[in-house]
Amino acid sequence: YKDKPDQGYDAGFRIEISNPKESIETVARNFGELKRNVMAAPFERCFSALASGSTGSMKPMVIPFRPLERIVLVPSNDRVLVYFTIAFNEEADRAIARVFLQEFSESQRKVPQAPSVSFTHDCPADLARVSEFDNRGGKSLVGYVQFQVFKSHVEGAKKEKISTLLSGFRSYLHYHIKASKAHLHSRMRHRVDLLLKVLRRADPNSKDESNKKAFRTYAN
């Protein structure tokens, strides 16, 4: 049940392990999915309305999930437009994210029946018309990612899956940027090691026995 959160936290829960209302496995799964359920709630609301054909009367939703970034849901009669504003403070992260998102939008075309994805540096017209949207990216802004979700994408069990995937899209992007940087650093370290080996082999005064074969002298 709910408990008063500690300072610096938004929510607190207390679990009676000795007498739980549900199984320990269920409790662990529910707490493990707490962030997903909170983030996915606006998506599920829009997608449920899309499945029932009642999105025409819904207003856009703006989710300020990061200080410089926003998620905006724009429902219409036959689709829901999902916008992500992407921003990074570091120039290297912005460069990698820009390349990744460009390739991501191109690769989506090869996946049949997937939601349409586009990436642009300029603010889309539909997003600019949302009065509640405040763009705070500034110089850190990378661009805008748009997903077009149609009724066929949210029918039956698809609704829960697409809500999970879209609510975790920012974490997915962040993971791939960190993985790309780790791969680049690994390649750079490997290249430096090769260059150091070349320099050591070029030094005739090296104490490394394996290098002396290249500097033998012969008496006439």
Secondary structure, 3 states (H helix, E strand, C coil): CEECCCCCCCCEECCCCCCCCCCHHHHHHHHHCHHHHHHHHHHHHHHHHHHHCCHHHCCCEEEEEECCEEEEEEECCCEEEEEEEEECCCHHHHHHHHHHHHHHHHHHHHCCCCCEEEEECCCCHHHHCCCCCCCCCHHHEEEEEEEEEEHHHCCCCHHHHHHHHHHCHHHHHHHHHHHHHHHHHHHHHHHHHHHHHHHHHCCCCCCCHHHHHHHCCCCC
